Amino acid sequence: LHQLTRRTQPALTLSIAIIPSTRYLTVVVSIMLFSKLSVATAAAVVLAANAQSDGNPHGWDRSRRCDHTDYSPACGACEGYGGIPTGDANDEITLTTCEIVAQPEEIDPSTLIKPIWGSKWTVPRYYEVLIGPKNDPFCFQVIPSNSSEGDLCYKADYGAQYYDMEEAGSLAIELNAKSIVGNVTTSILHGGENFWIVNEYPWYAFGVHQCICTNVREGGAAGEEFMYPIMYNWTDQMSFIGRELIGIEYVDETRVLDHWAFGPHHAWSDPETGATIRMWQPYNGLQIFPNGTMADVPPPADKFVGPPDLCKAGGATFRIKCDDDGYPTGETSEEPQAELGRDADRAHQFVPGDDYRGDSFAEMSAVLNGWIDEMAVESRPCESFNVTELRQLQALLYLARDVRLDDIYQTNGDNRRIRHSMEQLEKDWAELDSSIEGHDEAHPIHAMHRDGHCHEAVMWYVHHLTKDVRELFAVTGIGIPMLSPKRHSCPTDATDGHAKVCQAYEEQVTCASCHSKTLAV
């Protein structure tokens, strides 16, 4: 498919890569949504890719993948129909159901209606699973690619779309997605050559918004031609595969639809109306439009008003590449990575100064809490957090960290090093939850579990974020926990489940080995 559209003609090569020019975009202010939102447009405009043959490196069978070209025998009815994927292995997908109703030769071609995208419409609710190369441990940077090579991310979300190529020449998208770091909502407006993304952050940053103002360029490269919202006639290139009785994910329906394809892209439309109901591309994603993209409900004109107010001076807390009027500044180059400076000096310092140490675990905690109190960042007692909140905070800290600091800790065998990948941490956290499941809420194992996360979160904040990022946390109102003064110990009759929590706790409170003048027992 080649149809994302320049101003003059259809041209859909979709490889949107809106690269931030400020360091902040790689940390807190866009940790969750910046990349995801870039991609949302990719998904909304058909999950495009411009190659049909990459060798099928994951060995997907013809139910999950069957391209219209480069496959022998050619892809037929009830092949390449896909479903809801969760991983790269061939069986890591819940395939939808499919039964052949009629082959192409059994239907009069003059009666066929190609999938209709429509030139002006509202879709109040659609569902998607976005697929793209894995660029970060949380799969926030899910940008659909023209190849299925490597590890892939599978990110589910839902939302609304508004499209008007008759008057406004714009596409507006509103998305909602769950993630390990909380619920994420996003508004996107692609009008002409301008592209605005407004992010609303989850629980830990109440009221904080971010606006990114940019231009979409072909291939995501500076100097290339501007890209415009998808044209309504992109389906003209598709070929009829067959008529099928197919299951429609998320809406629990089975319908007779016409199956169309072009390369790895598949679309299913209503035989009577041409309404596009379902789309699947095995390494770009799944999209469900329960009622199609038709003109039954005209889009509200205010959905296409740009620039958004939050992108203008005095609007969002964070405005990225926006001028005072809310338009893109046109910046394209990345700033050089800042020097670590004093943060590097602290990272190389094995033993903290006496002002940061205590004679016991409790005194150490009190001393360090005093320093936390003097920081600009908001803080509150550890017991006011629950484990879920602390893990979401840690996920945010993990993304916001400067890996150069951890490189120093890893090289020196420093206790401040991050000991596991985020993927492994997620597995370990799930195992710990399972180990203590069913225990009374008042059981002391829960306090140990929570307090360990508090200590680890504070350590990550202090020793893995650079000064400018810590200052950014303070501006956003994102709070961190204080250290619990209680030194937990594992009972002699601990169950295997308790022992796992105890072991994790000992790893999480390693700050005592340096900040306590005598090792805690």
C-alpha positions in Angstrom: 0.0 0.0 0.0 1.3 3.4 -0.9 -1.3 5.8 0.3 -0.6 8.0 3.2 -0.9 10.9 0.7 1.1 13.8 -0.3 -0.8 16.9 -1.1 -1.0 16.0 -4.8 -1.6 12.3 -5.0 -2.0 9.1 -2.9 1.2 7.8 -1.5 1.0 5.5 1.5 4.5 4.6 2.8 4.1 4.6 6.5 7.2 4.8 8.6 6.5 7.6 10.9 9.4 8.3 13.2 8.9 11.6 15.1 12.2 11.9 16.8 12.4 14.3 19.8 15.0 17.1 19.7 15.0 17.5 23.4 16.3 15.0 25.9 13.1 15.3 27.9 11.2 13.4 25.2 13.3 10.4 25.9 12.4 10.5 29.6 9.4 11.5 31.6 7.4 13.8 29.4 7.0 11.3 26.6 7.8 8.0 28.3 4.5 6.5 27.5 2.8 8.2 24.8 5.1 9.9 22.4 6.0 6.8 20.4 2.7 5.1 20.9 0.9 8.1 19.5 3.1 8.4 16.5 2.1 4.9 15.8 -1.5 5.4 16.5 -1.7 7.3 13.3 0.1 4.5 11.6 -2.5 2.1 12.8 -5.4 4.5 11.9 -4.2 4.9 8.4 -4.2 1.2 7.6 -1.2 -0.2 9.4 0.9 0.2 6.3 4.1 -1.4 5.2 5.7 -1.4 1.8 7.2 -4.8 1.5 5.5 -8.1 1.0 8.3 -10.6 1.5 10.6 -10.7 4.5 11.0 -14.5 4.6 8.4 -15.0 7.3 11.1 -15.3 10.0 8.7 -16.4 12.8 7.4 -19.3 10.8 3.7 -18.2 11.0 1.3 -20.6 9.3 -1.1 -19.6 6.5 -3.8 -18.8 9.0 -1.8 -16.1 10.7 0.0 -14.9 7.6 -0.6 -15.3 3.9 0.5 -12.4 1.7 -1.3 -11.6 -1.5 2.0 -11.7 -3.3 5.1 -13.8 -2.9 3.2 -16.8 -1.6 2.9 -20.1 -3.4 0.3 -21.3 -3.7 -1.4 -18.0 -3.8 -3.3 -16.9 -0.7 -7.0 -18.0 -0.8 -10.2 -17.7 1.1 -9.9 -18.3 4.9 -6.1 -17.8 4.8 -4.1 -15.0 6.3 -7.1 -14.0 8.5 -5.3 -13.7 11.8 -6.8 -12.8 15.1 -5.7 -11.3 18.5 -1.9 -11.9 18.8 0.0 -11.8 22.0 3.5 -12.9 20.9 5.8 -13.9 18.1 5.4 -17.7 18.4 3.0 -19.1 15.8 0.6 -20.3 18.6 0.7 -17.0 20.5 -2.5 -15.8 18.9 -6.2 -16.4 19.3 -7.2 -17.0 15.8 -10.6 -15.8 14.8 -13.0 -18.2 13.1 -13.4 -18.5 9.3 -15.6 -20.5 7.0 -15.6 -20.2 3.2 -18.9 -19.0 1.9 -17.9 -18.6 -1.8 -14.8 -18.6 -3.9 -14.1 -15.6 -6.3 -15.2 -17.6 -9.3 -18.5 -18.3 -7.7 -19.5 -14.6 -7.5 -20.3 -12.3 -10.3 -17.5 -9.7 -10.2 -19.9 -6.9 -11.3 -21.7 -7.3 -8.0 -18.6 -6.8 -5.8 -18.1 -3.6 -3.8 -14.6 -2.8 -2.9 -14.0 -1.9 0.8 -15.2 1.7 1.3 -13.2 4.0 3.5 -15.5 6.9 3.1 -14.5 10.6 2.7 -16.2 12.0 5.8 -17.2 9.9 8.9 -17.2 9.3 12.6 -16.2 6.0 14.2 -17.3 6.3 17.9 -15.5 3.1 18.9 -12.9 1.0 17.2 -10.4 -1.6 18.5 -6.9 -2.4 17.5 -3.8 -4.4 18.3 -0.8 -2.5 17.2 2.2 -4.6 16.1 5.8 -3.3 15.6 9.4 -3.9 16.4 10.2 -4.1 20.1 12.3 -0.9 20.9 11.7 -0.7 24.7 10.8 -3.1 27.5 7.3 -1.7 27.8 6.5 -1.7 24.1 5.6 2.0 24.1 7.6 2.6 20.9 5.4 0.4 18.7 6.0 1.7 15.2 4.7 -0.6 12.5 7.5 -1.7 10.2 7.8 -3.1 6.7 9.3 -6.3 8.1 8.4 -8.9 10.7 12.0 -9.6 11.6 13.1 -9.5 15.3 11.1 -9.4 18.5 7.7 -7.7 18.1 5.4 -5.8 20.4 1.6 -6.4 20.6 -0.3 -3.5 22.1 -4.0 -3.4 22.4 -6.0 -0.2 22.6 -9.4 1.3 21.6 -10.8 4.7 20.8 -12.6 6.9 18.3 -11.7 8.3 14.9 -13.0 11.3 13.0 -12.2 11.8 9.3 -13.0 14.5 6.9 -11.3 14.7 3.5 -14.1 16.8 2.0 -13.7 20.1 3.9 -11.2 19.8 6.8 -8.7 17.5 5.1 -8.0 16.0 8.6 -7.9 12.9 10.7 -8.5 13.1 14.4 -8.0 10.1 16.8 -8.8 9.6 20.5 -7.2 6.6 22.1 -7.2 4.8 25.4 -4.8 2.1 26.4 -3.7 0.2 29.5 -0.1 -0.2 30.3 2.2 -1.3 33.1 2.6 2.3 34.1 -1.1 3.2 34.1 -4.0 4.2 31.9 -3.0 6.3 28.9 -5.3 8.7 26.9 -4.3 10.5 23.8 -5.7 12.9 21.2 -4.2 13.2 17.8 -4.9 15.7 15.0 -3.4 15.3 11.6 -4.4 18.3 9.5 -2.6 19.1 6.3 1.1 19.0 6.9 0.7 19.6 10.7 0.5 16.8 13.3 -0.4 17.4 16.9 -0.3 14.9 19.8 -1.8 15.7 23.2 -1.0 13.3 26.0 -2.8 13.0 29.3 -0.8 11.2 31.9 -2.0 8.5 34.2 -2.5 8.4 38.0 0.9 9.6 39.1 0.8 12.9 37.3 -2.7 14.4 37.9 -3.6 17.1 35.5 -0.3 17.0 33.6 -0.6 17.3 29.8 1.9 17.3 27.0 1.6 18.5 23.5 3.9 17.6 20.7 3.8 19.7 17.5 5.5 18.2 14.4 5.3 17.5 10.7 5.0 14.0 9.3 7.5 13.4 6.5 7.8 10.4 4.2 10.0 7.8 5.8 10.3 9.9 8.9 13.3 11.6 7.4 14.1 15.3 7.6 13.9 17.0 4.2 11.6 14.5 2.7 8.1 15.5 1.5 5.4 16.2 4.0 2.8 13.4 4.4 -0.9 14.2 4.7 -3.9 12.2 6.1 -4.8 9.1 4.3 -6.9 9.5 1.1 -10.3 7.8 1.1 -9.6 5.8 -2.1 -6.7 3.7 -0.7 -8.7 0.5 -1.1 -8.9 0.8 -4.9 -5.7 -1.4 -5.2 -7.1 -4.4 -3.3 -8.0 -7.7 -4.9 -11.0 -10.0 -4.0 -10.0 -13.2 -2.1 -13.4 -14.7 -1.3 -16.6 -14.4 0.7 -16.3 -15.7 4.3 -18.2 -16.2 7.5 -15.7 -14.7 9.9 -15.5 -13.9 13.6 -15.2 -10.2 14.5 -13.0 -9.7 17.5 -14.0 -7.6 20.5 -17.7 -7.3 19.4 -18.4 -11.1 19.7 -20.0 -11.3 16.2 -19.7 -13.6 13.3 -20.6 -12.1 9.9 -20.5 -12.9 6.2 -17.9 -10.5 4.8 -15.9 -10.1 1.6 -12.2 -10.7 2.0 -9.8 -8.4 0.1 -6.0 -8.2 0.1 -3.0 -6.3 -1.2 0.4 -7.6 -0.2 0.3 -8.5 3.5 -2.7 -6.3 4.0 -6.2 -7.8 4.4 -9.5 -6.1 4.7 -13.0 -7.5 5.2 -16.1 -5.5 4.1 -19.8 -5.9 4.1 -20.9 -7.4 0.7 -24.1 -5.2 0.6 -22.6 -1.8 1.6 -18.8 -2.1 1.2 -18.3 -0.9 4.8 -14.8 -1.8 6.0 -15.3 -3.8 9.2 -12.0 -5.6 9.8 -8.4 -5.2 8.8 -5.4 -7.4 9.5 -1.7 -7.2 8.7 0.3 -9.9 10.5 3.2 -7.7 11.6 1.4 -4.3 11.7 -1.8 -5.1 13.5 -5.5 -5.8 13.8 -8.3 -3.2 13.5 -12.0 -3.6 14.1 -14.5 -1.0 13.0 -17.8 -2.5 14.2 -20.0 -0.3 11.9 -17.4 0.5 9.2 -16.0 3.8 8.2 -19.0 5.3 6.5 -20.8 8.6 6.5 -23.7 7.7 8.8 -22.5 10.0 11.5 -20.8 13.2 10.2 -17.8 14.2 12.3 -18.1 17.3 14.6 -16.3 20.2 13.1 -14.6 21.1 16.3 -12.6 17.8 16.2 -10.5 19.3 13.4 -9.8 22.7 14.9 -6.0 23.2 15.2 -3.7 24.0 16.7 -5.2 22.5 20.0 -5.3 25.0 22.8 -3.0 22.9 24.9 -0.3 23.2 22.3 -0.3 27.0 22.5 1.6 29.2 25.0 0.1 28.8 28.4 -1.4 25.4 27.5 0.1 22.1 28.4 2.7 21.7 31.1 5.0 20.4 28.4 5.0 21.7 24.9 7.5 20.0 22.5 8.5 21.7 19.3 5.5 24.1 19.5 5.7 27.8 18.8 3.6 30.2 20.9 0.7 29.8 18.4 0.8 26.0 18.7 2.3 25.3 15.3 5.4 23.0 14.7 8.6 24.9 15.0 10.1 22.7 12.3 13.0 21.5 14.5 14.4 18.2 13.2 17.8 17.6 14.6 18.5 16.0 17.9 20.5 17.8 20.5 23.8 16.1 21.6 23.5 14.0 24.7 24.2 16.0 27.8 27.3 15.3 29.9 26.7 13.4 33.1 28.8 15.8 35.2 28.2 15.6 38.9 25.9 12.6 38.4 28.8 10.6 37.0 31.0 11.6 40.0 28.3 10.3 42.4 28.0 7.1 40.4 31.8 6.4 40.7 31.7 7.2 44.5 31.3 3.8 46.3 30.8 5.1 49.8 28.5 8.0 50.5 29.6 10.9 52.8 28.9 10.8 56.5 26.0 13.2 56.0 24.2 10.5 54.1 24.8 7.6 56.6 23.3 6.4 59.8 24.3 4.1 62.7 21.4 1.7 62.1 18.9 0.8 59.5 16.3 3.0 61.1 18.7 6.0 61.5 19.9 5.5 57.9 16.3 5.7 56.7 15.6 8.8 58.8 18.7 10.5 57.4 17.9 9.7 53.8 14.3 10.7 54.3 15.5 14.1 55.6 17.4 14.5 52.3 14.3 13.5 50.4 12.3 16.1 52.3 14.7 18.8 51.0 14.3 17.7 47.4 11.8 19.6 45.2 10.0 16.4 44.4 6.8 15.5 46.2 7.1 12.6 48.6 4.9 10.8 51.0 5.2 7.9 53.5 5.8 4.4 52.1 2.7 3.0 53.7 0.5 5.4 51.7 1.5 3.6 48.5 0.3 0.2 47.4 2.5 -2.3 45.6 0.8 -1.7 42.2 1.5 2.1 42.5 5.1 1.5 43.4 5.6 -0.8 40.5 4.1 1.6 38.1 6.4 4.3 39.5 9.4 1.9 39.1 8.4 1.3 35.5 8.4 5.0 34.9 11.8 5.4 36.6 13.2 2.5 34.6 12.3 4.3 31.4 13.5 7.6 32.7 16.9 6.3 33.8 20.1 7.3 32.1 21.7 4.0 31.1 25.1 5.5 31.2 24.8 5.6 35.0 23.9 1.9 35.2 26.8 1.1 32.9 29.1 2.6 35.6 27.4 0.5 38.3 27.5 -2.7 36.3 31.2 -2.2 35.5 32.0 -1.6 39.1 29.8 -4.4 40.5 28.0 -1.6 42.5 24.9 -2.5 44.6 23.1 0.3 42.9 23.1 -1.5 39.6 19.8 -2.7 38.2 20.0 -6.4 38.5 17.3 -7.5 36.1 15.7 -6.5 32.8 12.2 -5.1 33.0 10.9 -8.3 31.4 12.5 -10.4 34.2 11.3 -8.0 36.9 7.7 -8.3 35.6 8.0 -12.1 35.8 9.6 -11.9 39.3 6.8 -9.6 40.5 4.1 -11.9 39.2 5.8 -14.8 41.0 6.0 -12.9 44.3 2.3 -11.9 44.0 1.5 -15.6 43.6 3.6 -16.6 46.5 1.7 -14.4 49.0 -1.7 -14.6 47.5 -4.4 -15.5 50.0 -2.5 -14.2 53.0 -4.5 -11.9 55.3 -4.0 -8.2 54.5 -2.6 -7.7 58.0 0.1 -10.3 57.5 3.6 -8.7 57.9 4.7 -10.3 54.6 2.7 -7.6 52.8 4.5 -4.8 54.6 7.9 -6.3 53.7 6.8 -6.7 50.1 5.7 -3.0 49.9 8.7 -1.6 51.8 11.2 -3.3 49.6 9.6 -1.6 46.6 9.9 1.8 48.4 13.6 1.3 49.0 14.2 0.2 45.4 12.2 3.0 43.9 14.0 5.7 46.0 17.4 4.2 45.0 16.4 4.3 41.3 15.2 7.8 41.6 18.3 9.1 43.3 21.0 7.1 41.5 19.6 6.3 38.1 18.1 9.7 37.1 20.2 12.6 36.1 19.7 16.0 37.8 17.6 17.5 35.0 15.2 14.5 34.9 14.8 14.7 38.7 13.9 18.3 38.3 11.4 17.4 35.7 9.8 15.0 38.1 9.4 17.8 40.6 7.7 20.0 38.0 5.2 17.3 37.0 4.1 16.6 40.6 5.1 12.9 40.3 5.6 11.7 43.9 8.1 9.3 45.3 7.9 7.3 48.5 9.9 7.9 51.7 11.9 5.0 53.1 10.3 2.7 55.7 12.4 2.8 58.9 11.5 -0.8 59.7 14.1 -3.5 59.0 12.1 -6.6 58.2 13.4 -10.1 58.8 12.3 -13.4 57.6 10.7 -15.7 60.2 12.5 -19.0 60.9 9.3 -20.9 59.9 8.9 -19.0 56.6 7.1 -20.9 53.8 8.7 -21.2 50.4 6.5 -18.2 49.3 7.7 -16.1 52.2 11.3 -17.0 51.5 11.0 -15.6 48.0 9.6 -12.3 49.3 12.4 -12.2 51.8 15.1 -12.8 49.2 13.6 -10.0 47.0 13.5 -7.6 50.0 17.1 -8.3 50.8 18.1 -7.3 47.2 15.9 -4.2 47.4 17.4 -2.7 50.6 21.0 -3.0 49.6 21.3 0.7 50.3 22.0 -0.3 53.9 25.3 -1.8 52.9 26.6 1.7 52.1 24.4 4.2 53.9 24.4 2.4 57.2 27.6 2.8 59.2 27.1 -0.8 60.5 25.5 -3.4 58.4 21.9 -4.0 59.4 21.0 -7.3 60.9 
